[in-house]
Every structure is written in C-alpha cells, then in structure tokens.
C-alpha cells in the first residue's frame, strides 16, 4: 500500500500537470491565432503588387511578341544566342561538378 503522503503528493503533481497543460494549450492557441493574422495581413499586402506585376509582365510579353513578329531574323538570332550561352553554362557547370571531390561521410 502506498503511503498517505505519497498519494497526496501524486494528486498535487497531477493537478499541477493538468494546470500546465491548460496553460500550454491556451498559449498555443494564442500563438496560432497571431501567426494566422500576420499571414493573412502579409497576403493582403502582397496581392496588389502581384496583380500589378502580372499586368506589367503581360504588357511586356505582348510588346516582345510584337517585336519578334516585326523582326523575325533578330528574334531567331537572340533565341539561338541564348541557347548557346545556356548550353555553354550548363557544360561548364557539369564539368566542374565532375571534378569536385565526393562528399565525405558523416559518422
């Protein structure tokens, strides 16, 4: 049989754990609410800028397409030049990664 003092100490510990659990739960709910409000505010702040950027990109894309229609040889040359630069950059990065030492093992 358990000692009477031990039972009362266990009851006190259980009550304390229960009280701490409630406090942690309340604080977690408050923190979640705060983070949710800040995230909603950030989305509201960014939305107009994102819409404006999309409109500008659409306008500029139309201008680039119109220029490409007016000057097809120049557009083809630019596309070819970009492809050559991309290939050269990819080749250079690929060869440097082959020369890199293998990653060390972490034990």
PyMOL commands that set and color helices and strands:
alter all, ss='L'
color gray80, all
select helices_A, chain A and resi 4-70+72-99
alter helices_A, ss='H'
color red, helices_A
deselect
rebuild
show_as cartoon
